[in-house]
Amino acid sequence: MVERTDRPDGDDASGDAGYSPAAYDPADQPGGLKGALEAVLMVVEKPVTETELALVLGVPAGQVAEMLVELQREYDGYTGEGPQSVDAPQPRGFELRSIAGGWRIFSRNWFAPVVAAFVLEGQTSRLSQAALETLAVIAYRQPVSRARVSAIRGVNVDSVVRTLTQRGLVAEVETDPETGAILYGTTPYFLERLGLGSVAELPRLAPHLPGLENLGDFDDTTY
């Protein structure tokens, strides 16, 4: 049962702190554990792991994994009852993806123009060409120092790297033991934005930029 603090009748209890964590069981609520799982997924700002979800719900990670797959299929309109008929459930406007080591709800790619029009409202959040080039170098050469990125691009990239860091696309990952230079790499947010599970899924760049194998020859002290 749910324990609540006493309140006068008629008061709006929504959002109060009257629940006793010790007595609260999400399985007892309408929608049960699956509903509780959806509630958490609706508010996360980055992919969340099955282990993290299991800790919140108080159930084994294996059970969470099963519920995630069930939700994923429900959102895709899949019933598991053979060929879909005209009366079968239709895919929702959102989907549940396993991405960047965790799970998160996303709007469907089909509706990207509508979502973009609503979110951006005429504004643009696109990266500049310089930022895209710098991000590509970091993605494919990580961990890499700013000096090496500058050498590869032929220009100083300090301000661009700061911009990418502020946007959460790259981060400081370690220090070069020989030069003491800070090395940068991409973040889980970068993978999320590209729809990738890991950097290993990045497309091969060599066919598009011959000579990529020589990028490692640049001296970190060039800039």
MDAnalysis code that builds the backbone (N, CA, C; Angstrom):
import MDAnalysis as mda
import numpy as np

u = mda.Universe.empty(669, n_residues=223, atom_resindex=np.repeat(np.arange(223), 3), trajectory=True)
u.add_TopologyAttr("name", ["N", "CA", "C"] * 223)
u.add_TopologyAttr("resid", np.arange(1, 224))
u.add_TopologyAttr("resname", ["MET", "VAL", "GLU", "ARG", "THR", "ASP", "ARG", "PRO", "ASP", "GLY", "ASP", "ASP", "ALA", "SER", "GLY", "ASP", "ALA", "GLY", "TYR", "SER", "PRO", "ALA", "ALA", "TYR", "ASP", "PRO", "ALA", "ASP", "GLN", "PRO", "GLY", "GLY", "LEU", "LYS", "GLY", "ALA", "LEU", "GLU", "ALA", "VAL", "LEU", "MET", "VAL", "VAL", "GLU", "LYS", "PRO", "VAL", "THR", "GLU", "THR", "GLU", "LEU", "ALA", "LEU", "VAL", "LEU", "GLY", "VAL", "PRO", "ALA", "GLY", "GLN", "VAL", "ALA", "GLU", "MET", "LEU", "VAL", "GLU", "LEU", "GLN", "ARG", "GLU", "TYR", "ASP", "GLY", "TYR", "THR", "GLY", "GLU", "GLY", "PRO", "GLN", "SER", "VAL", "ASP", "ALA", "PRO", "GLN", "PRO", "ARG", "GLY", "PHE", "GLU", "LEU", "ARG", "SER", "ILE", "ALA", "GLY", "GLY", "TRP", "ARG", "ILE", "PHE", "SER", "ARG", "ASN", "TRP", "PHE", "ALA", "PRO", "VAL", "VAL", "ALA", "ALA", "PHE", "VAL", "LEU", "GLU", "GLY", "GLN", "THR", "SER", "ARG", "LEU", "SER", "GLN", "ALA", "ALA", "LEU", "GLU", "THR", "LEU", "ALA", "VAL", "ILE", "ALA", "TYR", "ARG", "GLN", "PRO", "VAL", "SER", "ARG", "ALA", "ARG", "VAL", "SER", "ALA", "ILE", "ARG", "GLY", "VAL", "ASN", "VAL", "ASP", "SER", "VAL", "VAL", "ARG", "THR", "LEU", "THR", "GLN", "ARG", "GLY", "LEU", "VAL", "ALA", "GLU", "VAL", "GLU", "THR", "ASP", "PRO", "GLU", "THR", "GLY", "ALA", "ILE", "LEU", "TYR", "GLY", "THR", "THR", "PRO", "TYR", "PHE", "LEU", "GLU", "ARG", "LEU", "GLY", "LEU", "GLY", "SER", "VAL", "ALA", "GLU", "LEU", "PRO", "ARG", "LEU", "ALA", "PRO", "HIS", "LEU", "PRO", "GLY", "LEU", "GLU", "ASN", "LEU", "GLY", "ASP", "PHE", "ASP", "ASP", "THR", "THR", "TYR"])
u.atoms.positions = np.array([
    [0.850, -1.199, 0.000],
    [0.000, 0.000, 0.000],
    [0.879, 1.238, 0.000],
    [0.288, 2.378, -0.430],
    [0.997, 3.637, -0.472],
    [0.662, 4.443, 0.763],
    [1.645, 4.864, 1.503],
    [1.442, 5.670, 2.684],
    [1.542, 7.138, 2.299],
    [0.638, 7.950, 2.799],
    [0.641, 9.359, 2.481],
    [0.496, 10.151, 3.759],
    [0.979, 11.365, 3.744],
    [0.774, 12.249, 4.881],
    [-0.670, 12.704, 4.880],
    [-1.200, 12.997, 6.055],
    [-2.579, 13.447, 6.157],
    [-2.719, 14.827, 5.557],
    [-3.761, 14.997, 4.740],
    [-4.031, 16.288, 4.132],
    [-5.526, 16.514, 4.170],
    [-5.965, 17.769, 4.218],
    [-7.404, 18.034, 4.191],
    [-8.007, 17.496, 2.909],
    [-9.245, 17.004, 3.007],
    [-9.923, 16.487, 1.827],
    [-10.041, 17.578, 0.781],
    [-9.841, 17.190, -0.486],
    [-9.990, 18.153, -1.569],
    [-8.687, 18.769, -1.998],
    [-7.620, 18.661, -1.198],
    [-6.329, 19.212, -1.581],
    [-5.741, 18.416, -2.725],
    [-5.068, 19.079, -3.622],
    [-4.386, 18.404, -4.731],
    [-3.101, 17.795, -4.208],
    [-3.043, 16.462, -4.211],
    [-1.888, 15.777, -3.646],
    [-0.821, 15.502, -4.672],
    [-1.052, 15.905, -5.912],
    [-0.083, 15.587, -6.958],
    [1.225, 16.279, -6.697],
    [2.314, 15.519, -6.802],
    [3.648, 16.101, -6.670],
    [4.079, 16.311, -5.238],
    [3.271, 15.850, -4.239],
    [3.706, 16.085, -2.864],
    [4.726, 15.041, -2.454],
    [5.271, 15.208, -1.253],
    [6.294, 14.297, -0.768],
    [5.714, 13.334, 0.253],
    [4.424, 12.995, 0.117],
    [3.762, 12.180, 1.108],
    [3.938, 10.695, 0.949],
    [4.717, 10.252, -0.024],
    [4.939, 8.824, -0.214],
    [6.066, 8.342, 0.681],
    [5.880, 7.180, 1.261],
    [6.934, 6.579, 2.067],
    [7.760, 5.649, 1.184],
    [9.027, 5.996, 0.921],
    [9.849, 5.160, 0.048],
    [9.907, 3.711, 0.487],
    [9.857, 3.484, 1.786],
    [9.968, 2.118, 2.297],
    [8.751, 1.290, 1.931],
    [7.574, 1.944, 1.813],
    [6.345, 1.205, 1.557],
    [5.932, 1.233, 0.091],
    [6.496, 2.145, -0.667],
    [6.059, 2.316, -2.055],
    [6.557, 1.184, -2.936],
    [5.645, 0.606, -3.698],
    [5.989, -0.467, -4.638],
    [5.387, -0.118, -5.987],
    [6.220, 0.197, -7.006],
    [5.676, 0.574, -8.318],
    [4.806, -0.511, -8.942],
    [5.032, -1.759, -8.556],
    [4.233, -2.853, -9.114],
    [2.777, -2.764, -8.688],
    [2.490, -2.052, -7.580],
    [1.123, -1.929, -7.083],
    [0.353, -0.802, -7.767],
    [1.035, 0.004, -8.575],
    [0.395, 1.152, -9.208],
    [-0.262, 0.757, -10.526],
    [-1.230, 1.539, -11.010],
    [-1.835, 1.257, -12.324],
    [-0.756, 1.216, -13.398],
    [-0.759, 0.168, -14.189],
    [0.286, 0.026, -15.206],
    [1.438, -0.835, -14.734],
    [1.530, -1.022, -13.421],
    [2.562, -1.903, -12.875],
    [3.983, -1.489, -13.190],
    [4.882, -2.465, -13.182],
    [6.296, -2.203, -13.402],
    [6.569, -1.640, -14.798],
    [5.820, -2.131, -15.777],
    [6.033, -1.624, -17.135],
    [5.670, -0.145, -17.218],
    [4.597, 0.231, -16.537],
    [4.213, 1.641, -16.508],
    [5.255, 2.484, -15.803],
    [5.811, 1.947, -14.709],
    [6.850, 2.667, -13.981],
    [8.092, 2.834, -14.849],
    [8.401, 1.791, -15.620],
    [9.552, 1.853, -16.525],
    [9.347, 2.939, -17.574],
    [8.141, 3.017, -18.130],
    [7.834, 4.057, -19.111],
    [7.970, 5.441, -18.483],
    [7.506, 5.593, -17.257],
    [7.557, 6.887, -16.586],
    [8.996, 7.381, -16.457],
    [9.894, 6.459, -16.126],
    [11.306, 6.834, -15.989],
    [11.899, 7.190, -17.351],
    [11.594, 6.368, -18.357],
    [12.135, 6.603, -19.695],
    [11.671, 7.931, -20.282],
    [10.517, 8.411, -19.855],
    [9.984, 9.659, -20.377],
    [10.757, 10.881, -19.876],
    [11.508, 10.735, -18.792],
    [12.171, 11.908, -18.219],
    [13.700, 11.861, -18.310],
    [14.259, 10.744, -18.768],
    [15.721, 10.672, -18.832],
    [16.248, 11.584, -19.936],
    [17.409, 12.183, -19.714],
    [18.002, 13.095, -20.678],
    [19.122, 12.435, -21.472],
    [19.443, 11.187, -21.128],
    [20.453, 10.437, -21.866],
    [20.125, 8.957, -21.729],
    [20.653, 8.119, -22.616],
    [20.362, 6.688, -22.519],
    [20.690, 6.139, -21.134],
    [19.804, 5.333, -20.600],
    [19.979, 4.771, -19.261],
    [20.103, 3.255, -19.375],
    [20.978, 2.675, -18.582],
    [21.260, 1.248, -18.688],
    [20.194, 0.410, -17.988],
    [20.161, -0.862, -18.346],
    [19.224, -1.792, -17.719],
    [19.517, -1.920, -16.228],
    [20.785, -1.864, -15.866],
    [21.169, -1.958, -14.453],
    [20.639, -0.771, -13.660],
    [20.768, 0.433, -14.229],
    [20.260, 1.625, -13.544],
    [18.750, 1.554, -13.378],
    [18.062, 1.104, -14.409],
    [16.606, 0.981, -14.333],
    [16.206, -0.077, -13.317],
    [16.962, -1.162, -13.276],
    [16.659, -2.240, -12.332],
    [16.785, -1.760, -10.891],
    [17.796, -0.934, -10.619],
    [17.994, -0.410, -9.267],
    [16.831, 0.479, -8.853],
    [16.342, 1.281, -9.788],
    [15.226, 2.176, -9.485],
    [13.940, 1.392, -9.235],
    [13.685, 0.380, -10.053],
    [12.451, -0.393, -9.938],
    [12.519, -1.485, -8.881],
    [13.732, -1.841, -8.480],
    [13.882, -2.875, -7.465],
    [13.624, -4.271, -7.975],
    [13.955, -4.521, -9.254],
    [13.764, -5.837, -9.854],
    [15.054, -6.244, -10.563],
    [15.217, -7.522, -10.913],
    [16.430, -7.968, -11.609],
    [16.576, -7.299, -12.983],
    [17.817, -7.098, -13.386],
    [18.100, -6.471, -14.675],
    [17.519, -7.296, -15.828],
    [17.500, -8.613, -15.682],
    [16.944, -9.471, -16.727],
    [15.472, -9.196, -16.952],
    [14.742, -8.936, -15.876],
    [13.322, -8.623, -16.005],
    [13.124, -7.286, -16.699],
    [13.993, -6.323, -16.367],
    [13.934, -5.014, -17.021],
    [14.202, -5.162, -18.512],
    [15.187, -5.992, -18.863],
    [15.516, -6.205, -20.280],
    [14.321, -6.753, -21.043],
    [13.588, -7.684, -20.430],
    [12.410, -8.261, -21.082],
    [11.328, -7.203, -21.286],
    [11.114, -6.360, -20.277],
    [10.097, -5.319, -20.394],
    [10.479, -4.288, -21.441],
    [11.755, -3.970, -21.549],
    [12.209, -3.003, -22.541],
    [11.927, -3.501, -23.953],
    [12.201, -4.782, -24.180],
    [11.935, -5.362, -25.499],
    [10.438, -5.365, -25.778],
    [9.625, -5.670, -24.769],
    [8.173, -5.656, -24.942],
    [7.683, -4.257, -25.304],
    [8.190, -3.248, -24.608],
    [7.792, -1.876, -24.898],
    [8.228, -1.469, -26.302],
    [9.442, -1.869, -26.656],
    [9.962, -1.545, -27.981],
    [9.040, -2.095, -29.064],
    [8.591, -3.332, -28.887],
    [7.700, -3.957, -29.863],
    [6.321, -3.312, -29.862],
    [5.841, -2.942, -28.693],
    [4.536, -2.284, -28.614],
    [4.562, -0.960, -29.367],
    [5.628, -0.184, -29.169],
    [5.734, 1.109, -29.838],
    [5.868, 0.932, -31.351],
    [6.458, -0.184, -31.769],
    [6.618, -0.455, -33.202],
    [5.356, -1.042, -33.822],
    [4.339, -1.307, -32.986],
    [3.087, -1.858, -33.489],
    [3.142, -3.346, -33.724],
    [4.131, -4.014, -33.135],
    [4.287, -5.456, -33.336],
    [3.566, -6.206, -32.226],
    [2.693, -7.137, -32.601],
    [1.931, -7.901, -31.610],
    [2.457, -9.306, -31.414],
    [3.261, -9.794, -32.367],
    [3.767, -11.149, -32.263],
    [2.756, -12.192, -32.651],
    [1.668, -11.762, -33.311],
    [0.588, -12.679, -33.676],
    [0.515, -12.902, -35.175],
    [1.669, -12.969, -35.831],
    [1.675, -13.236, -37.263],
    [1.603, -11.960, -38.074],
    [1.232, -12.067, -39.358],
    [1.190, -10.903, -40.253],
    [0.267, -9.813, -39.713],
    [0.695, -8.570, -39.873],
    [-0.104, -7.459, -39.407],
    [-1.318, -7.257, -40.322],
    [-2.476, -7.023, -39.735],
    [-3.682, -6.749, -40.499],
    [-3.946, -5.249, -40.479],
    [-4.943, -4.836, -41.233],
    [-5.267, -3.407, -41.282],
    [-5.735, -2.897, -39.931],
    [-6.241, -3.815, -39.105],
    [-6.731, -3.424, -37.780],
    [-5.667, -3.569, -36.700],
    [-4.461, -3.988, -37.087],
    [-3.402, -4.197, -36.111],
    [-2.904, -2.857, -35.569],
    [-2.330, -2.853, -34.378],
    [-1.788, -1.609, -33.814],
    [-0.762, -0.980, -34.757],
    [-0.812, 0.326, -34.880],
    [0.117, 1.043, -35.741],
    [1.305, 1.547, -34.924],
    [2.450, 1.716, -35.574],
    [3.612, 2.250, -34.860],
    [3.293, 3.602, -34.239],
    [3.862, 3.861, -33.076],
    [3.651, 5.137, -32.410],
    [4.551, 6.206, -33.019],
    [4.330, 7.439, -32.636],
    [5.157, 8.534, -33.140],
    [6.513, 8.581, -32.478],
    [6.725, 7.704, -31.510],
    [8.017, 7.610, -30.818],
    [8.454, 6.156, -30.800],
    [9.712, 5.936, -30.515],
    [10.252, 4.586, -30.461],
    [11.240, 4.466, -29.312],
    [11.481, 3.255, -28.892],
    [12.440, 2.974, -27.824],
    [13.671, 2.358, -28.454],
    [14.816, 3.015, -28.271],
    [16.048, 2.539, -28.888],
    [17.072, 2.128, -27.834],
    [17.841, 1.087, -28.184],
    [19.016, 0.703, -27.413],
    [20.191, 1.375, -28.101],
    [20.779, 2.368, -27.435],
    [21.782, 3.200, -28.085],
    [22.787, 3.723, -27.074],
    [24.045, 3.829, -27.502],
    [25.116, 4.375, -26.653],
    [25.180, 3.694, -25.295],
    [24.951, 2.392, -25.264],
    [25.063, 1.637, -24.026],
    [23.850, 1.690, -23.123],
    [22.748, 2.294, -23.583],
    [21.565, 2.387, -22.740],
    [20.297, 2.463, -23.577],
    [19.206, 2.831, -22.916],
    [17.893, 2.904, -23.567],
    [17.309, 4.290, -23.395],
    [16.610, 4.749, -24.463],
    [15.952, 6.048, -24.384],
    [14.842, 6.113, -25.430],
    [13.819, 6.904, -25.130],
    [12.714, 7.111, -26.067],
    [13.053, 8.269, -26.998],
    [12.819, 8.045, -28.306],
    [13.076, 9.060, -29.323],
    [11.835, 9.229, -30.186],
    [11.697, 10.408, -30.799],
    [10.641, 10.585, -31.795],
    [11.055, 9.851, -33.058],
    [10.090, 9.430, -33.843],
    [10.368, 8.696, -35.076],
    [11.054, 9.589, -36.105],
    [11.990, 8.997, -36.850],
    [12.663, 9.742, -37.905],
    [11.681, 10.245, -38.958],
    [10.575, 9.517, -39.127],
    [9.575, 9.909, -40.119],
    [9.052, 11.316, -39.873],
    [9.021, 11.700, -38.594],
    [8.428, 12.986, -38.232],
    [9.475, 14.044, -37.903],
    [10.708, 13.822, -38.335],
    [11.793, 14.766, -38.053],
    [11.474, 16.183, -38.514],
    [10.915, 16.384, -39.730],
    [10.612, 17.759, -40.160],
    [9.627, 18.473, -39.228],
    [8.618, 17.731, -38.755],
    [7.622, 18.329, -37.856],
    [8.255, 18.679, -36.515],
    [9.037, 17.750, -35.970],
    [9.678, 17.976, -34.677],
    [10.674, 19.129, -34.776],
    [11.446, 19.153, -35.852],
    [12.440, 20.219, -36.035],
    [11.761, 21.577, -36.123],
    [10.635, 21.635, -36.844],
    [9.919, 22.901, -36.984],
    [9.417, 23.398, -35.637],
    [8.999, 22.472, -34.774],
    [8.492, 22.854, -33.456],
    [9.619, 23.264, -32.504],
    [10.700, 22.472, -32.501],
    [11.790, 22.702, -31.557],
    [12.634, 23.913, -31.933],
    [12.990, 23.996, -33.209],
    [13.909, 25.046, -33.632],
    [13.220, 26.390, -33.811],
    [11.977, 26.385, -34.273],
    [11.224, 27.621, -34.482],
    [12.035, 28.644, -35.262],
    [12.588, 28.165, -36.384],
    [13.318, 29.079, -37.257],
    [14.769, 29.263, -36.891],
    [15.198, 28.759, -35.730],
    [16.583, 28.908, -35.327],
    [17.370, 27.697, -35.801],
    [18.649, 27.841, -35.881],
    [19.494, 26.739, -36.321],
    [20.493, 26.384, -35.235],
    [20.727, 25.100, -35.081],
    [21.714, 24.657, -34.099],
    [22.794, 23.831, -34.791],
    [22.908, 24.037, -36.100],
    [23.882, 23.263, -36.850],
    [25.305, 23.691, -36.521],
    [26.204, 22.726, -36.588],
    [27.616, 23.021, -36.385],
    [28.186, 23.642, -37.651],
    [29.188, 24.493, -37.482],
    [29.863, 25.088, -38.632],
    [30.689, 24.022, -39.337],
    [31.113, 24.326, -40.555],
    [31.942, 23.390, -41.300],
    [33.226, 23.084, -40.541],
    [33.821, 24.116, -39.932],
    [35.057, 23.923, -39.160],
    [34.821, 22.988, -37.978],
    [33.673, 23.154, -37.320],
    [33.366, 22.304, -36.172],
    [33.130, 20.865, -36.609],
    [32.441, 20.681, -37.731],
    [32.187, 19.334, -38.236],
    [33.489, 18.636, -38.602],
    [34.402, 19.366, -39.251],
    [35.684, 18.774, -39.636],
    [36.497, 18.398, -38.404],
    [36.497, 19.285, -37.413],
    [37.239, 19.005, -36.179],
    [36.641, 17.827, -35.440],
    [35.324, 17.770, -35.387],
    [34.642, 16.655, -34.724],
    [34.954, 15.340, -35.420],
    [35.017, 15.364, -36.744],
    [35.327, 14.144, -37.496],
    [36.730, 13.657, -37.176],
    [37.686, 14.576, -37.100],
    [39.065, 14.188, -36.789],
    [39.141, 13.568, -35.403],
    [38.476, 14.200, -34.439],
    [38.498, 13.667, -33.069],
    [37.831, 12.301, -33.022],
    [36.719, 12.154, -33.724],
    [35.985, 10.887, -33.708],
    [36.830, 9.738, -34.237],
    [37.581, 9.999, -35.315],
    [38.334, 8.923, -35.957],
    [39.741, 8.744, -35.399],
    [40.280, 9.759, -34.707],
    [41.647, 9.650, -34.196],
    [41.713, 9.596, -32.675],
    [40.599, 9.580, -32.000],
    [40.593, 9.619, -30.538],
    [41.292, 8.416, -29.912],
    [41.909, 8.659, -28.740],
    [42.100, 9.950, -28.084],
    [43.166, 10.773, -28.804],
    [42.923, 12.067, -28.960],
    [43.810, 12.904, -29.751],
    [43.927, 14.287, -29.114],
    [45.096, 14.889, -29.241],
    [45.329, 16.208, -28.664],
    [44.868, 17.302, -29.619],
    [44.663, 18.501, -29.090],
    [44.286, 19.627, -29.933],
    [45.401, 19.946, -30.930],
    [46.655, 19.758, -30.497],
    [47.772, 20.043, -31.395],
    [47.749, 19.136, -32.617],
    [47.438, 17.865, -32.385],
    [47.396, 16.945, -33.517],
    [46.216, 17.262, -34.439],
    [45.089, 17.612, -33.857],
    [43.937, 17.993, -34.678],
    [44.282, 19.232, -35.495],
    [44.974, 20.200, -34.861],
    [45.384, 21.410, -35.573],
    [46.313, 21.073, -36.730],
    [47.220, 20.129, -36.492],
    [48.166, 19.739, -37.535],
    [47.451, 19.079, -38.705],
    [46.455, 18.274, -38.399],
    [45.713, 17.588, -39.448],
    [44.886, 18.574, -40.277],
    [44.259, 19.522, -39.588],
    [43.394, 20.478, -40.286],
    [44.174, 21.654, -40.867],
    [45.360, 21.915, -40.336],
    [46.157, 23.024, -40.844],
    [45.790, 24.371, -40.262],
    [44.968, 24.391, -39.227],
    [44.583, 25.635, -38.554],
    [44.482, 25.374, -37.059],
    [44.514, 26.438, -36.276],
    [44.356, 26.310, -34.841],
    [42.898, 25.967, -34.529],
    [42.679, 24.969, -33.691],
    [41.315, 24.504, -33.423],
    [40.894, 24.707, -31.971],
    [41.647, 25.501, -31.218],
    [41.336, 25.669, -29.797],
    [39.896, 26.117, -29.562],
    [39.457, 27.159, -30.265],
    [38.109, 27.680, -30.042],
    [37.048, 26.682, -30.494],
    [37.332, 25.958, -31.582],
    [36.367, 24.979, -32.077],
    [36.217, 23.830, -31.087],
    [37.333, 23.365, -30.532],
    [37.275, 22.284, -29.547],
    [36.497, 22.733, -28.319],
    [36.674, 23.996, -27.919],
    [35.910, 24.509, -26.782],
    [34.411, 24.476, -27.080],
    [34.044, 24.841, -28.300],
    [32.636, 24.810, -28.697],
    [32.082, 23.397, -28.650],
    [32.836, 22.444, -29.184],
    [32.396, 21.046, -29.189],
    [32.282, 20.503, -27.768],
    [33.193, 20.953, -26.900],
    [33.146, 20.527, -25.500],
    [31.920, 21.096, -24.814],
    [31.632, 22.376, -25.063],
    [30.457, 23.008, -24.462],
    [29.165, 22.356, -24.920],
    [29.149, 21.861, -26.143],
    [27.950, 21.199, -26.662],
    [27.860, 19.746, -26.225],
    [28.862, 19.270, -25.497],
    [28.817, 17.909, -24.982],
    [29.154, 16.832, -25.979],
    [29.741, 17.218, -27.126],
    [30.066, 16.234, -28.156],
    [31.434, 15.611, -27.954],
    [32.365, 16.350, -27.360],
    [33.698, 15.820, -27.050],
    [34.031, 16.162, -25.612],
    [35.015, 15.463, -25.061],
    [35.419, 15.705, -23.679],
    [36.875, 15.298, -23.489],
    [37.488, 15.821, -22.443],
    [38.846, 15.415, -22.087],
    [38.778, 14.000, -21.540],
    [39.589, 13.099, -22.091],
    [39.518, 11.699, -21.674],
    [40.765, 11.220, -20.934],
    [41.918, 11.795, -21.257],
    [43.150, 11.386, -20.591],
    [44.268, 12.352, -20.936],
    [45.447, 12.113, -20.396],
    [46.615, 12.940, -20.663],
    [47.711, 12.097, -21.281],
    [48.348, 12.624, -22.318],
    [49.446, 11.904, -22.963],
    [50.603, 11.798, -21.976],
    [51.032, 10.575, -21.624],
    [52.096, 10.412, -20.631],
    [53.445, 10.976, -21.076],
    [53.660, 11.112, -22.363],
    [54.935, 11.610, -22.864],
    [54.974, 13.126, -22.985],
    [53.928, 13.719, -23.531],
    [53.922, 15.168, -23.764],
    [53.135, 15.946, -22.721],
    [52.282, 15.264, -21.968],
    [51.436, 15.960, -21.003],
    [50.241, 16.636, -21.648],
    [50.060, 16.448, -22.961],
    [48.947, 17.074, -23.671],
    [47.625, 16.418, -23.280],
    [46.575, 17.226, -23.198],
    [45.242, 16.707, -22.920],
    [44.697, 16.048, -24.184],
    [44.180, 14.847, -24.044],
    [43.639, 14.116, -25.184],
    [42.113, 14.133, -25.135],
    [41.510, 14.304, -26.301],
    [40.057, 14.414, -26.405],
    [39.451, 13.209, -27.104],
    [38.210, 12.928, -26.751],
    [37.457, 11.858, -27.403],
    [35.999, 12.239, -27.453],
    [35.213, 11.481, -28.186],
    [33.786, 11.760, -28.282],
    [33.053, 11.246, -27.043],
    [31.850, 11.718, -26.849],
    [31.050, 11.401, -25.665],
    [29.867, 10.495, -26.008],
    [29.214, 9.931, -24.987],
    [27.996, 9.163, -25.252],
    [26.937, 10.004, -25.956],
    [26.909, 11.307, -25.682],
    [25.946, 12.185, -26.348],
    [26.210, 12.241, -27.849],
    [27.490, 12.218, -28.234],
    [27.862, 12.187, -29.647],
    [27.286, 10.932, -30.306],
    [27.442, 9.787, -29.642],
    [26.906, 8.535, -30.177],
    [25.387, 8.605, -30.281],
    [24.778, 9.201, -29.274],
    [23.319, 9.321, -29.262],
    [22.834, 10.148, -30.444],
    [23.502, 11.270, -30.700],
    [23.091, 12.153, -31.784],
    [23.252, 11.488, -33.152],
    [24.252, 10.612, -33.280],
    [24.490, 9.937, -34.547],
    [23.741, 8.613, -34.644],
    [23.109, 8.194, -33.558],
    [22.374, 6.942, -33.584],
    [23.275, 5.726, -33.602],
    [24.417, 5.812, -32.914],
    [25.383, 4.716, -32.906],
    [25.477, 4.081, -31.529],
    [25.810, 2.801, -31.508],
    [26.008, 2.115, -30.246],
    [27.403, 2.307, -29.694],
    [28.393, 2.474, -30.584],
    [29.779, 2.685, -30.189],
    [30.524, 3.306, -31.361],
    [31.737, 3.800, -31.100],
    [32.526, 4.414, -32.168],
    [32.942, 3.382, -33.205],
    [32.881, 2.110, -32.835],
    [33.227, 1.054, -33.794],
    [32.247, 1.022, -34.962],
    [31.070, 1.628, -34.779],
    [30.056, 1.638, -35.830],
    [30.205, 2.821, -36.783],
    [31.193, 3.686, -36.539],
    [31.431, 4.790, -37.467],
    [31.789, 4.224, -38.841],
    [31.292, 4.831, -39.911],
    [31.623, 4.322, -41.251],
    [33.107, 4.454, -41.537],
    [33.630, 3.555, -42.335],
    [35.049, 3.613, -42.695],
    [35.307, 4.879, -43.497],
    [36.350, 5.612, -43.099],
    [36.635, 6.891, -43.730],
    [37.651, 6.789, -44.851],
    [38.497, 5.776, -44.812],
    [39.581, 5.653, -45.789],
    [39.107, 5.715, -47.243],
    [38.004, 5.049, -47.604],
    [37.574, 5.117, -49.005],
    [37.233, 6.529, -49.475],
    [36.866, 7.394, -48.507],
    [36.476, 8.758, -48.864],
    [37.643, 9.734, -48.794],
    [38.594, 9.447, -47.908],
    [39.761, 10.315, -47.756],
    [41.023, 9.470, -47.827],
    [41.510, 9.156, -49.007],
    [42.733, 8.360, -49.148],
    [43.885, 9.018, -48.402],
    [44.703, 8.195, -47.767],
    [45.844, 8.722, -47.034],
    [45.579, 8.917, -45.558],
    [44.356, 8.528, -45.124],
    [44.004, 8.691, -43.719],
    [44.964, 7.947, -42.810],
    [45.519, 6.844, -43.302],
    [46.408, 6.048, -42.456],
    [47.656, 6.811, -42.045],
    [47.961, 7.935, -42.718],
    [49.154, 8.713, -42.399],
    [48.887, 9.828, -41.395],
    [47.650, 9.950, -40.926],
    [47.331, 11.034, -40.001],
    [48.105, 10.909, -38.695],
    [48.494, 9.716, -38.346],
    [49.212, 9.525, -37.095],
    [50.637, 10.025, -37.135],
    [51.115, 10.463, -38.311],
    [52.493, 10.914, -38.426],
    [52.679, 12.353, -37.998],
    [51.591, 13.089, -37.737],
    [51.701, 14.487, -37.373],
    [52.245, 14.617, -35.956],
    [53.100, 15.609, -35.769],
    [53.729, 15.860, -34.474],
    [52.822, 16.668, -33.598],
    [52.602, 16.236, -32.340],
    [51.732, 16.966, -31.417],
    [52.258, 18.347, -31.111],
    [53.510, 18.623, -31.334],
    [54.081, 19.922, -30.985],
    [54.039, 20.898, -32.148],
    [53.360, 20.522, -33.235],
    [53.317, 21.392, -34.412],
    [52.634, 22.712, -34.075],
    [51.614, 22.673, -33.254],
    [50.877, 23.888, -32.876],
    [50.947, 24.080, -31.376],
])
